Amino acid sequence: MSRSRRSVLASLGAGALTAGCLGVPGADDRERVSLLLNWTPNGLHVPYYAARAQGFYEAEGITLAEIRGGDGSDFAARQAGLGNAEFAVTSGDQVLLTNGGGVAVSSVGVMMQRTPTVVFATRESLGEPLEDPEQLADTRLGTGPGMVRQLTELYLEAVGVRESVELVDAGYNTVQRLLDGDVDAAGGVFGDAIDARYQGATVDSLDIATEVPAYGHLLATAPDYAAENPETVRAFLRATARGAAWATNNPEAGVDAVVEANESLAPVREQTRATWDRMAAAHVVGPAVEEHGWGWHESAPWTTVADALREAESGEVADPSAVWTNEYLDTDDRYVGGYAERVS
């Protein structure tokens, strides 16, 4: 029996038990959906595994039959748009580029209100704690490709040090280049800074989100699917918001859910917990969530990313006002509209 087949059967079995406890429709009555992640499962994906383990999707009348590891946000956005997965974890830049390339995909919820992009350094590489962006002047700063580099450049411009910083293409080895002393500082995501810390370095970081409005993970689906299945989309988002809130308030059990579903994470469980703690504390809640509820979109982050893509000539960029919607966010739900209060 294949792993995916075992996962489906296990999910259905768990759902049958949960149905009896929660008084929801039987498994045969539930809409079956799948979720494609942007990458291999890790601490950033805790909410989905926690929601599934706690039976929150079943409580909403749907079965999350499969959570699949992905091959990047570009792949995830495209597969959702093509209908090969009902939902996908992706990013704003890839939603814009996928639509620009002719495949319609829509962001229906924001999981991370603040970009995970950071500038970080070790005490050894910089010679002192990184506390102020002015310390980056006259340094060699390595970044990977794509949106991380573009957001890092926007941050350096915003804090007034871009002209004095030598940007180095570190490929996909940013952390190692920093630890080897090839660069003085690095642009990456906060998971990279955590990785460097768990390799023994003393690491300090500056959040790019303090100067550059941009989102992190988004939940996307095909517009036609959402239009034809609006209640399923709303149910999926309600359950996911509940999972995020539950895992924020029960972080050990939340991390257990993703580790138990992915044995490869067991050796790095502590790092997985650190990643989730950082995401839950600093990236899921923001002013839009406090005012409107979990998952809420606003236009400014989309415009920031669209402008950066056009400046970098990254490809055809869709109209940023046409690729997202708040239509399926049930703000009357206690875990959507009341999210901020439930995790405070």
DRENTOR-880688 format. One record per residue (C-alpha): residue number from 1; x, y negated, z. Coordinates in steps of 0.1 Angstrom, whole numbers, plus 2048, in hexadecimal, padded with zeros to 3 digits. Example, Ala and Ser with C-alpha at 12.3 -4.5 7.8 and 13.67 -1.06 7.14 Angstrom:
<rs>
r pos:1	xx:87B	yy:82D	zz:84E;
r pos:2	xx:889	yy:80B	zz:847;
</rs>
This chain:
<rs>
r pos:1	xx:800	yy:800	zz:800;
r pos:2	xx:80E	yy:7DE	zz:7F6;
r pos:3	xx:816	yy:7C4	zz:810;
r pos:4	xx:7FC	yy:7AC	zz:802;
r pos:5	xx:7E2	yy:7C8	zz:803;
r pos:6	xx:7EA	yy:7CF	zz:827;
r pos:7	xx:7E8	yy:7AA	zz:82F;
r pos:8	xx:7C5	yy:7A8	zz:820;
r pos:9	xx:7B9	yy:7C7	zz:833;
r pos:10	xx:7C7	yy:7BA	zz:853;
r pos:11	xx:7B7	yy:799	zz:84E;
r pos:12	xx:795	yy:7A8	zz:847;
r pos:13	xx:798	yy:7BF	zz:865;
r pos:14	xx:7A1	yy:7A2	zz:87C;
r pos:15	xx:784	yy:78E	zz:86D;
r pos:16	xx:76B	yy:7A9	zz:874;
r pos:17	xx:775	yy:7A9	zz:899;
r pos:18	xx:774	yy:783	zz:89A;
r pos:19	xx:752	yy:782	zz:88A;
r pos:20	xx:742	yy:796	zz:8A6;
r pos:21	xx:751	yy:77F	zz:8C0;
r pos:22	xx:749	yy:75E	zz:8AF;
r pos:23	xx:728	yy:766	zz:8A0;
r pos:24	xx:731	yy:75D	zz:87D;
r pos:25	xx:725	yy:76E	zz:85D;
r pos:26	xx:732	yy:791	zz:855;
r pos:27	xx:752	yy:795	zz:841;
r pos:28	xx:73E	yy:79E	zz:822;
r pos:29	xx:72D	yy:77C	zz:823;
r pos:30	xx:74D	yy:768	zz:825;
r pos:31	xx:75E	yy:756	zz:809;
r pos:32	xx:781	yy:764	zz:804;
r pos:33	xx:79D	yy:74A	zz:7FE;
r pos:34	xx:7C3	yy:74B	zz:7FC;
r pos:35	xx:7DD	yy:731	zz:806;
r pos:36	xx:7FE	yy:72D	zz:7F3;
r pos:37	xx:81A	yy:71D	zz:808;
r pos:38	xx:833	yy:705	zz:7FA;
r pos:39	xx:850	yy:71B	zz:806;
r pos:40	xx:857	yy:73A	zz:81B;
r pos:41	xx:844	yy:73A	zz:83B;
r pos:42	xx:853	yy:725	zz:857;
r pos:43	xx:84B	yy:70E	zz:874;
r pos:44	xx:83A	yy:6F5	zz:85D;
r pos:45	xx:81F	yy:70F	zz:855;
r pos:46	xx:815	yy:717	zz:879;
r pos:47	xx:7F1	yy:708	zz:876;
r pos:48	xx:7E6	yy:720	zz:85B;
r pos:49	xx:7F2	yy:73F	zz:86C;
r pos:50	xx:7E5	yy:733	zz:88E;
r pos:51	xx:7C3	yy:72C	zz:87F;
r pos:52	xx:7C2	yy:74E	zz:86E;
r pos:53	xx:7CD	yy:761	zz:88E;
r pos:54	xx:7B3	yy:74F	zz:8A3;
r pos:55	xx:797	yy:756	zz:88B;
r pos:56	xx:790	yy:732	zz:883;
r pos:57	xx:78B	yy:738	zz:85E;
r pos:58	xx:773	yy:754	zz:865;
r pos:59	xx:761	yy:73D	zz:87D;
r pos:60	xx:75B	yy:726	zz:85F;
r pos:61	xx:74E	yy:742	zz:84A;
r pos:62	xx:76C	yy:748	zz:834;
r pos:63	xx:788	yy:762	zz:833;
r pos:64	xx:7AB	yy:756	zz:82E;
r pos:65	xx:7B5	yy:777	zz:81D;
r pos:66	xx:7D9	yy:76E	zz:815;
r pos:67	xx:7F4	yy:755	zz:81E;
r pos:68	xx:80F	yy:757	zz:804;
r pos:69	xx:832	yy:749	zz:805;
r pos:70	xx:839	yy:732	zz:7E8;
r pos:71	xx:855	yy:726	zz:7D2;
r pos:72	xx:854	yy:700	zz:7D7;
r pos:73	xx:83A	yy:6E5	zz:7D9;
r pos:74	xx:83A	yy:6E2	zz:7B3;
r pos:75	xx:831	yy:707	zz:7AF;
r pos:76	xx:817	yy:705	zz:7CA;
r pos:77	xx:805	yy:6E6	zz:7BB;
r pos:78	xx:805	yy:6F6	zz:798;
r pos:79	xx:7F7	yy:718	zz:7A4;
r pos:80	xx:7DB	yy:707	zz:7B8;
r pos:81	xx:7D3	yy:6F2	zz:799;
r pos:82	xx:7D2	yy:711	zz:783;
r pos:83	xx:7BB	yy:723	zz:79C;
r pos:84	xx:7D4	yy:73E	zz:7A5;
r pos:85	xx:7CF	yy:734	zz:7CA;
r pos:86	xx:7B1	yy:723	zz:7D9;
r pos:87	xx:7C8	yy:70D	zz:7EF;
r pos:88	xx:7EC	yy:703	zz:7EF;
r pos:89	xx:804	yy:6F1	zz:806;
r pos:90	xx:817	yy:6D7	zz:7F0;
r pos:91	xx:823	yy:6B3	zz:7EF;
r pos:92	xx:818	yy:692	zz:7E1;
r pos:93	xx:832	yy:690	zz:7C7;
r pos:94	xx:82A	yy:6B2	zz:7B9;
r pos:95	xx:804	yy:6AA	zz:7B9;
r pos:96	xx:80C	yy:68B	zz:7A4;
r pos:97	xx:823	yy:69D	zz:78C;
r pos:98	xx:80D	yy:6BB	zz:788;
r pos:99	xx:7F0	yy:6A6	zz:77F;
r pos:100	xx:806	yy:691	zz:768;
r pos:101	xx:810	yy:6B1	zz:757;
r pos:102	xx:7EC	yy:6BA	zz:74F;
r pos:103	xx:7E3	yy:6D2	zz:76B;
r pos:104	xx:7C8	yy:6C3	zz:781;
r pos:105	xx:7CD	yy:6C8	zz:7A6;
r pos:106	xx:7BF	yy:6B3	zz:7C3;
r pos:107	xx:7CC	yy:6AD	zz:7E6;
r pos:108	xx:7AF	yy:6B3	zz:7FE;
r pos:109	xx:7C1	yy:6AF	zz:81F;
r pos:110	xx:7E1	yy:6A1	zz:82E;
r pos:111	xx:7F2	yy:6B8	zz:846;
r pos:112	xx:810	yy:6A1	zz:84C;
r pos:113	xx:808	yy:67C	zz:84D;
r pos:114	xx:82C	yy:673	zz:84F;
r pos:115	xx:847	yy:67F	zz:837;
r pos:116	xx:85F	yy:698	zz:847;
r pos:117	xx:87C	yy:687	zz:836;
r pos:118	xx:898	yy:67B	zz:84D;
r pos:119	xx:8BB	yy:66E	zz:84C;
r pos:120	xx:8D0	yy:681	zz:864;
r pos:121	xx:8F5	yy:684	zz:86F;
r pos:122	xx:909	yy:697	zz:888;
r pos:123	xx:91E	yy:686	zz:8A3;
r pos:124	xx:93D	yy:695	zz:892;
r pos:125	xx:934	yy:689	zz:86F;
r pos:126	xx:92B	yy:665	zz:879;
r pos:127	xx:941	yy:662	zz:897;
r pos:128	xx:925	yy:655	zz:8AD;
r pos:129	xx:8FF	yy:65A	zz:8B3;
r pos:130	xx:8EA	yy:64F	zz:896;
r pos:131	xx:8D2	yy:636	zz:8A6;
r pos:132	xx:8CE	yy:61A	zz:88C;
r pos:133	xx:8CD	yy:61B	zz:866;
r pos:134	xx:8E8	yy:600	zz:864;
r pos:135	xx:900	yy:61B	zz:86F;
r pos:136	xx:8FB	yy:62B	zz:84D;
r pos:137	xx:90D	yy:60E	zz:83C;
r pos:138	xx:92D	yy:618	zz:82A;
r pos:139	xx:926	yy:63D	zz:82E;
r pos:140	xx:924	yy:65B	zz:816;
r pos:141	xx:901	yy:668	zz:818;
r pos:142	xx:8F8	yy:689	zz:808;
r pos:143	xx:8D5	yy:693	zz:7FD;
r pos:144	xx:8C4	yy:6AE	zz:7E9;
r pos:145	xx:8B1	yy:6A7	zz:7C9;
r pos:146	xx:88E	yy:69B	zz:7C3;
r pos:147	xx:877	yy:688	zz:7DB;
r pos:148	xx:88E	yy:68B	zz:7F9;
r pos:149	xx:8A9	yy:677	zz:7E6;
r pos:150	xx:88F	yy:65E	zz:7DA;
r pos:151	xx:880	yy:658	zz:7FC;
r pos:152	xx:8A3	yy:656	zz:80B;
r pos:153	xx:8AC	yy:63B	zz:7F2;
r pos:154	xx:88C	yy:628	zz:7FA;
r pos:155	xx:895	yy:62A	zz:81F;
r pos:156	xx:8B8	yy:61D	zz:81A;
r pos:157	xx:8AB	yy:600	zz:805;
r pos:158	xx:890	yy:5F8	zz:81F;
r pos:159	xx:8AA	yy:5F6	zz:83B;
r pos:160	xx:8C2	yy:5E2	zz:826;
r pos:161	xx:8E0	yy:5F9	zz:823;
r pos:162	xx:8DB	yy:60A	zz:801;
r pos:163	xx:8F6	yy:5F7	zz:7EE;
r pos:164	xx:911	yy:601	zz:808;
r pos:165	xx:908	yy:626	zz:80A;
r pos:166	xx:917	yy:63F	zz:7F2;
r pos:167	xx:8FC	yy:658	zz:7E9;
r pos:168	xx:90A	yy:67B	zz:7E2;
r pos:169	xx:8F7	yy:697	zz:7D1;
r pos:170	xx:8F9	yy:6B3	zz:7EA;
r pos:171	xx:8E3	yy:6CB	zz:7D6;
r pos:172	xx:8D1	yy:6E4	zz:7ED;
r pos:173	xx:8EF	yy:6E5	zz:805;
r pos:174	xx:8E9	yy:6C5	zz:818;
r pos:175	xx:8EC	yy:6D3	zz:83B;
r pos:176	xx:90C	yy:6E6	zz:833;
r pos:177	xx:91C	yy:6C9	zz:821;
r pos:178	xx:915	yy:6B4	zz:841;
r pos:179	xx:923	yy:6CE	zz:858;
r pos:180	xx:941	yy:6D3	zz:843;
r pos:181	xx:949	yy:6AE	zz:845;
r pos:182	xx:944	yy:6A7	zz:81F;
r pos:183	xx:92B	yy:68B	zz:827;
r pos:184	xx:926	yy:674	zz:845;
r pos:185	xx:900	yy:677	zz:846;
r pos:186	xx:8E4	yy:688	zz:833;
r pos:187	xx:8C1	yy:683	zz:826;
r pos:188	xx:8AB	yy:6A1	zz:82A;
r pos:189	xx:88C	yy:6AD	zz:83D;
r pos:190	xx:88B	yy:6B0	zz:863;
r pos:191	xx:88E	yy:6D5	zz:85F;
r pos:192	xx:8B1	yy:6D0	zz:851;
r pos:193	xx:8BA	yy:6BC	zz:870;
r pos:194	xx:8AD	yy:6D8	zz:886;
r pos:195	xx:8C0	yy:6F1	zz:872;
r pos:196	xx:8E1	yy:6DE	zz:877;
r pos:197	xx:8D9	yy:6DC	zz:89C;
r pos:198	xx:8D4	yy:702	zz:89E;
r pos:199	xx:8F6	yy:706	zz:88D;
r pos:200	xx:906	yy:6F5	zz:8AB;
r pos:201	xx:908	yy:6D0	zz:8A1;
r pos:202	xx:8FC	yy:6B3	zz:8B5;
r pos:203	xx:8E4	yy:6A2	zz:89D;
r pos:204	xx:8D2	yy:680	zz:89C;
r pos:205	xx:8B8	yy:676	zz:883;
r pos:206	xx:8A5	yy:658	zz:876;
r pos:207	xx:881	yy:65C	zz:869;
r pos:208	xx:87C	yy:64F	zz:846;
r pos:209	xx:857	yy:64B	zz:84D;
r pos:210	xx:85E	yy:62D	zz:863;
r pos:211	xx:866	yy:619	zz:843;
r pos:212	xx:857	yy:62D	zz:827;
r pos:213	xx:832	yy:638	zz:827;
r pos:214	xx:830	yy:65B	zz:818;
r pos:215	xx:81F	yy:67C	zz:820;
r pos:216	xx:82E	yy:69E	zz:828;
r pos:217	xx:81A	yy:6BE	zz:822;
r pos:218	xx:7F8	yy:6BB	zz:811;
r pos:219	xx:7DD	yy:6D4	zz:80A;
r pos:220	xx:7D3	yy:6D6	zz:7E6;
r pos:221	xx:7BA	yy:6E9	zz:7D0;
r pos:222	xx:7AC	yy:6E7	zz:7AD;
r pos:223	xx:792	yy:6CB	zz:7A9;
r pos:224	xx:77A	yy:6E3	zz:798;
r pos:225	xx:77D	yy:6FC	zz:7B4;
r pos:226	xx:775	yy:6E1	zz:7CE;
r pos:227	xx:758	yy:6D4	zz:7BA;
r pos:228	xx:749	yy:6F7	zz:7B7;
r pos:229	xx:751	yy:702	zz:7DA;
r pos:230	xx:74F	yy:6E2	zz:7F0;
r pos:231	xx:744	yy:6F4	zz:810;
r pos:232	xx:760	yy:70D	zz:80D;
r pos:233	xx:779	yy:6F1	zz:80A;
r pos:234	xx:76A	yy:6DF	zz:828;
r pos:235	xx:76A	yy:6FF	zz:83C;
r pos:236	xx:78F	yy:706	zz:833;
r pos:237	xx:799	yy:6E3	zz:83E;
r pos:238	xx:785	yy:6E5	zz:85F;
r pos:239	xx:795	yy:706	zz:868;
r pos:240	xx:7B8	yy:6F9	zz:85F;
r pos:241	xx:7B3	yy:6DA	zz:874;
r pos:242	xx:7A8	yy:6F0	zz:891;
r pos:243	xx:7C6	yy:706	zz:88C;
r pos:244	xx:7DE	yy:6E8	zz:88D;
r pos:245	xx:7CE	yy:6DA	zz:8AC;
r pos:246	xx:7CE	yy:6FC	zz:8BE;
r pos:247	xx:7F3	yy:702	zz:8B5;
r pos:248	xx:7FC	yy:6E0	zz:8C1;
r pos:249	xx:7EC	yy:6E7	zz:8E2;
r pos:250	xx:7F9	yy:70B	zz:8E3;
r pos:251	xx:81B	yy:709	zz:8D2;
r pos:252	xx:829	yy:72A	zz:8DE;
r pos:253	xx:80A	yy:73D	zz:8D2;
r pos:254	xx:809	yy:729	zz:8B2;
r pos:255	xx:82D	yy:733	zz:8AA;
r pos:256	xx:825	yy:757	zz:8B3;
r pos:257	xx:80B	yy:757	zz:898;
r pos:258	xx:823	yy:74E	zz:87C;
r pos:259	xx:840	yy:764	zz:88A;
r pos:260	xx:82A	yy:783	zz:88E;
r pos:261	xx:81E	yy:77F	zz:86A;
r pos:262	xx:841	yy:77A	zz:85D;
r pos:263	xx:85B	yy:791	zz:86D;
r pos:264	xx:878	yy:77E	zz:85D;
r pos:265	xx:871	yy:761	zz:874;
r pos:266	xx:877	yy:775	zz:894;
r pos:267	xx:89D	yy:76E	zz:895;
r pos:268	xx:897	yy:749	zz:891;
r pos:269	xx:878	yy:746	zz:8A7;
r pos:270	xx:887	yy:72A	zz:8BC;
r pos:271	xx:88F	yy:715	zz:89D;
r pos:272	xx:86C	yy:71C	zz:890;
r pos:273	xx:85E	yy:70F	zz:8B1;
r pos:274	xx:873	yy:6F0	zz:8AF;
r pos:275	xx:867	yy:6E9	zz:88C;
r pos:276	xx:843	yy:6EC	zz:895;
r pos:277	xx:847	yy:6D7	zz:8B5;
r pos:278	xx:856	yy:6BB	zz:8A0;
r pos:279	xx:83B	yy:6BD	zz:885;
r pos:280	xx:81F	yy:6BE	zz:89E;
r pos:281	xx:82C	yy:6A1	zz:8B3;
r pos:282	xx:837	yy:689	zz:898;
r pos:283	xx:827	yy:691	zz:876;
r pos:284	xx:803	yy:69E	zz:878;
r pos:285	xx:7F4	yy:680	zz:88A;
r pos:286	xx:7F6	yy:65C	zz:87E;
r pos:287	xx:7E1	yy:63D	zz:87D;
r pos:288	xx:7CA	yy:64C	zz:862;
r pos:289	xx:7C4	yy:66B	zz:877;
r pos:290	xx:7BC	yy:655	zz:895;
r pos:291	xx:7A4	yy:640	zz:882;
r pos:292	xx:794	yy:659	zz:86B;
r pos:293	xx:79E	yy:67C	zz:874;
r pos:294	xx:7B6	yy:699	zz:86B;
r pos:295	xx:7C1	yy:69B	zz:846;
r pos:296	xx:7B6	yy:678	zz:83C;
r pos:297	xx:7C6	yy:669	zz:81D;
r pos:298	xx:7CE	yy:644	zz:817;
r pos:299	xx:7DB	yy:634	zz:7F7;
r pos:300	xx:7FC	yy:625	zz:802;
r pos:301	xx:810	yy:646	zz:805;
r pos:302	xx:804	yy:651	zz:7E3;
r pos:303	xx:80F	yy:630	zz:7D3;
r pos:304	xx:831	yy:632	zz:7E4;
r pos:305	xx:838	yy:654	zz:7D6;
r pos:306	xx:829	yy:64C	zz:7B3;
r pos:307	xx:83F	yy:62D	zz:7B0;
r pos:308	xx:85E	yy:641	zz:7BB;
r pos:309	xx:857	yy:65C	zz:7A1;
r pos:310	xx:853	yy:643	zz:785;
r pos:311	xx:873	yy:630	zz:790;
r pos:312	xx:886	yy:651	zz:78E;
r pos:313	xx:876	yy:65B	zz:76D;
r pos:314	xx:86C	yy:67C	zz:77C;
r pos:315	xx:851	yy:684	zz:762;
r pos:316	xx:82E	yy:67A	zz:75B;
r pos:317	xx:81E	yy:66D	zz:77A;
r pos:318	xx:7F8	yy:66D	zz:77F;
r pos:319	xx:7E4	yy:650	zz:78C;
r pos:320	xx:7E9	yy:653	zz:7B2;
r pos:321	xx:7C5	yy:649	zz:7B9;
r pos:322	xx:7B8	yy:666	zz:7A6;
r pos:323	xx:7C9	yy:684	zz:7B6;
r pos:324	xx:7BC	yy:684	zz:7D9;
r pos:325	xx:79B	yy:683	zz:7EB;
r pos:326	xx:78D	yy:681	zz:80E;
r pos:327	xx:76B	yy:68F	zz:803;
r pos:328	xx:770	yy:6B1	zz:813;
r pos:329	xx:77C	yy:6A5	zz:835;
r pos:330	xx:760	yy:6AA	zz:84D;
r pos:331	xx:766	yy:68D	zz:865;
r pos:332	xx:748	yy:697	zz:87A;
r pos:333	xx:75A	yy:6B7	zz:884;
r pos:334	xx:76B	yy:6B6	zz:8A6;
r pos:335	xx:78C	yy:6C3	zz:898;
r pos:336	xx:78D	yy:6AC	zz:87A;
r pos:337	xx:77E	yy:68C	zz:885;
r pos:338	xx:789	yy:691	zz:8AA;
r pos:339	xx:7AB	yy:6A0	zz:8A2;
r pos:340	xx:7C0	yy:685	zz:8B3;
r pos:341	xx:7AD	yy:687	zz:8D4;
r pos:342	xx:7B0	yy:6AD	zz:8D4;
r pos:343	xx:7D6	yy:6AD	zz:8D2;
r pos:344	xx:7DD	yy:68F	zz:8E8;
</rs>
